[in-house]
Amino acid sequence: MKKYAELLIEKAIFLSGMASILFVVLIFIFLLKEGLSLFSDTKLLSFIFGRNWYPISDPPQFGILPLILGSFFVTLGAIVIAVPLGIASAVYIAEVAPVWLREILKSGIELLAAIPSIVLGFIGIVTLAPWLKNIFHLSSGLTALAGSIMLAFMAMPTIVSIVEDAIVSVPKSYKEGSVALGATRWQTIYRVILPAASSGILAAVMLGIGRVIGETMAVLMITGNAAVMPTTFLQPVRTLTATVAAEMGEAVSGSSHYYALFAIGIVLFVISFIINILADAFLHRKTK
Amino acid sequence: MMGVKKIEKIAFSILFVSTIFVITPVMLIAAVILFRGVPAVSLEFLFSMPSNGMRAGGIFPAIVGTIYLTLGTALFSIPLGILAAVYLNEYAQKNWLTRVIEIAIINLAGVPSIVYGLFGLGLFVTFLGFGASILAGSMTLAIMTLPVIITATRESLSTIPNSFREVSFSLGASRWQTVRYVVLPNAIPGILTGTILGLSRAAGETAPILFTVAAFYLPRLPQSMYDQAMVLPYHIYILSTQVPNVSPKIQYGTVLTLVSIVFILNITASVIRSRFRKRKTW
């Protein structure tokens, strides 16, 4: 009897181990199941490269190029802000800051990571957007730039903590060797430690990009949501994620609009899959 | 030519200023939420129903909805996550299958939250016929939380010294007995820490619950797990974008309530972690 119970629990353990694979496959199947129906009357190329997203006009147009560019603009802006600042503060926290300050800074970054994105979106609406509006004399501060700045802060905790890990895991002997040769601390940091931590840094950048592309609520709230081809950062844009979040509520189940939103889901899934595989490859290279 | 010491000084100053740029906004955000939220929160605000199309009254149903949803998420994700971590750390061989599981977990962790929303809508709400409900929302959030719980549990299991397992085996215990009576009890603090952190993230998520559970305005408490529910994150979204002329008091009060729930969970996790570190004797 006892043997039997043990066999049962070991089967449950094995199945739980397999569950993650099952869920990834299920997510993909359900996205495909609903999303592929769109392509019975919309061509794949006109979906991806179409310049018009008018899902409820007659006939509807499902071109997601403005949405892809919207996501691209916001992501690019966020990365330009978050990567240098993130790496610099990770270096400061890991190598320069005194111990007492290090702990405070680390808790501050953890605090930032714990704030839900909906709250950052709200703060963006009430503080950041009005500032940008005044500074740049815009009719509305809800722009790609506002999204980029807010998302930079969402990517920062990921980037800082992974870069810091990478720096800390550089063998001590590298640093000691460099200092023994008479290098200053700064020379050691940028000639020895940073190169040695480079794959970790690349992984951090990839994961930061992944977080920014996948972020939904904050961009929905502060990028202004205009599905037009973006040309500047001071213009409202609409991202892939925000489009799904904003429109699924009103899309009729089984309509081509509904299918198109699932097709956007497929695009997002594929992008995040590629980014995660790349990030993992960089992280694994580090351990070798 | 500049001296190396001078260059170092400049470089360190730049690093310091960058860090200030990162940390100051965090402090400002925290300060704004506290200073504007605290005067807005009262017992009446927390425990009364919203009224007048959410422009008056409190947020009680949204608090209850958030708690139900977080408990539901825990119910599905904790057993599955812990067993999966036990498999990976105690049973799995180092082969291609294990590698595929690891890649699957990494991808689950990186899938955009709105894609979870679509998946939950497709599988739980429509295909399995749960409708938009606490059940569908909890299951969607549970799958999203799974990678956090698995990773944290696995890390906790891997810190248990191998000698513990060897002693147990040498006494004739089976693998499962070793896991059940030796490994798991020693790993509990680490598992709790990771699990609570995962749940605190789930409690603040909005995108996955948009079409799987969240109700726009439902001024009563949910009756069963097949009910829709109001939840705090979605309520903040509605208050700040969909309803005109909501008083900032109600907005900041709701924001502070959500942030407090998330932080109470986070602080609980770090208290458990620090206690465990002090007590650990091996």
Boltz contact constraints between the chains, C-beta under 6 A:
constraints:
  - contact:
      token1: [A, 6]
      token2: [B, 176]
      max_distance: 6.0
  - contact:
      token1: [A, 9]
      token2: [B, 176]
      max_distance: 6.0
  - contact:
      token1: [A, 10]
      token2: [B, 176]
      max_distance: 6.0
  - contact:
      token1: [A, 13]
      token2: [B, 83]
      max_distance: 6.0
  - contact:
      token1: [A, 13]
      token2: [B, 86]
      max_distance: 6.0
  - contact:
      token1: [A, 13]
      token2: [B, 87]
      max_distance: 6.0
  - contact:
      token1: [A, 14]
      token2: [B, 87]
      max_distance: 6.0
  - contact:
      token1: [A, 16]
      token2: [B, 80]
      max_distance: 6.0
  - contact:
      token1: [A, 16]
      token2: [B, 83]
      max_distance: 6.0
  - contact:
      token1: [A, 16]
      token2: [B, 84]
      max_distance: 6.0
  - contact:
      token1: [A, 16]
      token2: [B, 87]
      max_distance: 6.0
  - contact:
      token1: [A, 17]
      token2: [B, 84]
      max_distance: 6.0
  - contact:
      token1: [A, 17]
      token2: [B, 87]
      max_distance: 6.0
  - contact:
      token1: [A, 19]
      token2: [B, 80]
      max_distance: 6.0
  - contact:
      token1: [A, 20]
      token2: [B, 101]
      max_distance: 6.0
  - contact:
      token1: [A, 20]
      token2: [B, 104]
      max_distance: 6.0
  - contact:
      token1: [A, 20]
      token2: [B, 105]
      max_distance: 6.0
  - contact:
      token1: [A, 20]
      token2: [B, 108]
      max_distance: 6.0
  - contact:
      token1: [A, 21]
      token2: [B, 101]
      max_distance: 6.0
  - contact:
      token1: [A, 21]
      token2: [B, 104]
      max_distance: 6.0
  - contact:
      token1: [A, 23]
      token2: [B, 143]
      max_distance: 6.0
  - contact:
      token1: [A, 24]
      token2: [B, 104]
      max_distance: 6.0
  - contact:
      token1: [A, 24]
      token2: [B, 107]
      max_distance: 6.0
  - contact:
      token1: [A, 27]
      token2: [B, 119]
      max_distance: 6.0
  - contact:
      token1: [A, 30]
      token2: [B, 119]
      max_distance: 6.0
  - contact:
      token1: [A, 30]
      token2: [B, 122]
      max_distance: 6.0
  - contact:
      token1: [A, 30]
      token2: [B, 123]
      max_distance: 6.0
  - contact:
      token1: [A, 34]
      token2: [B, 122]
      max_distance: 6.0
  - contact:
      token1: [A, 85]
      token2: [B, 18]
      max_distance: 6.0
  - contact:
      token1: [A, 85]
      token2: [B, 21]
      max_distance: 6.0
  - contact:
      token1: [A, 85]
      token2: [B, 22]
      max_distance: 6.0
  - contact:
      token1: [A, 88]
      token2: [B, 15]
      max_distance: 6.0
  - contact:
      token1: [A, 88]
      token2: [B, 18]
      max_distance: 6.0
  - contact:
      token1: [A, 89]
      token2: [B, 18]
      max_distance: 6.0
  - contact:
      token1: [A, 89]
      token2: [B, 19]
      max_distance: 6.0
  - contact:
      token1: [A, 89]
      token2: [B, 22]
      max_distance: 6.0
  - contact:
      token1: [A, 91]
      token2: [B, 15]
      max_distance: 6.0
  - contact:
      token1: [A, 92]
      token2: [B, 15]
      max_distance: 6.0
  - contact:
      token1: [A, 92]
      token2: [B, 19]
      max_distance: 6.0
  - contact:
      token1: [A, 96]
      token2: [B, 12]
      max_distance: 6.0
  - contact:
      token1: [A, 96]
      token2: [B, 15]
      max_distance: 6.0
  - contact:
      token1: [A, 108]
      token2: [B, 23]
      max_distance: 6.0
  - contact:
      token1: [A, 108]
      token2: [B, 26]
      max_distance: 6.0
  - contact:
      token1: [A, 111]
      token2: [B, 26]
      max_distance: 6.0
  - contact:
      token1: [A, 112]
      token2: [B, 26]
      max_distance: 6.0
  - contact:
      token1: [A, 114]
      token2: [B, 262]
      max_distance: 6.0
  - contact:
      token1: [A, 114]
      token2: [B, 266]
      max_distance: 6.0
  - contact:
      token1: [A, 116]
      token2: [B, 204]
      max_distance: 6.0
  - contact:
      token1: [A, 118]
      token2: [B, 206]
      max_distance: 6.0
  - contact:
      token1: [A, 118]
      token2: [B, 233]
      max_distance: 6.0
  - contact:
      token1: [A, 118]
      token2: [B, 236]
      max_distance: 6.0
  - contact:
      token1: [A, 118]
      token2: [B, 237]
      max_distance: 6.0
  - contact:
      token1: [A, 119]
      token2: [B, 255]
      max_distance: 6.0
  - contact:
      token1: [A, 119]
      token2: [B, 259]
      max_distance: 6.0
  - contact:
      token1: [A, 122]
      token2: [B, 236]
      max_distance: 6.0
  - contact:
      token1: [A, 122]
      token2: [B, 240]
      max_distance: 6.0
  - contact:
      token1: [A, 122]
      token2: [B, 255]
      max_distance: 6.0
  - contact:
      token1: [A, 123]
      token2: [B, 29]
      max_distance: 6.0
  - contact:
      token1: [A, 125]
      token2: [B, 240]
      max_distance: 6.0
  - contact:
      token1: [A, 156]
      token2: [B, 22]
      max_distance: 6.0
  - contact:
      token1: [A, 184]
      token2: [B, 4]
      max_distance: 6.0
  - contact:
      token1: [A, 184]
      token2: [B, 8]
      max_distance: 6.0
  - contact:
      token1: [A, 186]
      token2: [B, 8]
      max_distance: 6.0
  - contact:
      token1: [A, 186]
      token2: [B, 11]
      max_distance: 6.0
  - contact:
      token1: [A, 210]
      token2: [B, 110]
      max_distance: 6.0
  - contact:
      token1: [A, 214]
      token2: [B, 112]
      max_distance: 6.0
  - contact:
      token1: [A, 216]
      token2: [B, 113]
      max_distance: 6.0
  - contact:
      token1: [A, 216]
      token2: [B, 114]
      max_distance: 6.0
  - contact:
      token1: [A, 216]
      token2: [B, 207]
      max_distance: 6.0
  - contact:
      token1: [A, 217]
      token2: [B, 206]
      max_distance: 6.0
  - contact:
      token1: [A, 217]
      token2: [B, 207]
      max_distance: 6.0
  - contact:
      token1: [A, 221]
      token2: [B, 241]
      max_distance: 6.0
  - contact:
      token1: [A, 241]
      token2: [B, 112]
      max_distance: 6.0
  - contact:
      token1: [A, 241]
      token2: [B, 114]
      max_distance: 6.0
  - contact:
      token1: [A, 244]
      token2: [B, 114]
      max_distance: 6.0
  - contact:
      token1: [A, 245]
      token2: [B, 114]
      max_distance: 6.0
  - contact:
      token1: [A, 245]
      token2: [B, 207]
      max_distance: 6.0
  - contact:
      token1: [A, 245]
      token2: [B, 210]
      max_distance: 6.0
  - contact:
      token1: [A, 248]
      token2: [B, 211]
      max_distance: 6.0
  - contact:
      token1: [A, 262]
      token2: [B, 118]
      max_distance: 6.0
  - contact:
      token1: [A, 265]
      token2: [B, 115]
      max_distance: 6.0
  - contact:
      token1: [A, 265]
      token2: [B, 118]
      max_distance: 6.0
  - contact:
      token1: [A, 268]
      token2: [B, 112]
      max_distance: 6.0
  - contact:
      token1: [A, 268]
      token2: [B, 115]
      max_distance: 6.0
  - contact:
      token1: [A, 269]
      token2: [B, 115]
      max_distance: 6.0
  - contact:
      token1: [A, 272]
      token2: [B, 110]
      max_distance: 6.0
  - contact:
      token1: [A, 272]
      token2: [B, 111]
      max_distance: 6.0
  - contact:
      token1: [A, 272]
      token2: [B, 112]
      max_distance: 6.0
  - contact:
      token1: [A, 273]
      token2: [B, 107]
      max_distance: 6.0
  - contact:
      token1: [A, 276]
      token2: [B, 106]
      max_distance: 6.0
  - contact:
      token1: [A, 276]
      token2: [B, 107]
      max_distance: 6.0
  - contact:
      token1: [A, 276]
      token2: [B, 110]
      max_distance: 6.0
  - contact:
      token1: [A, 280]
      token2: [B, 106]
      max_distance: 6.0
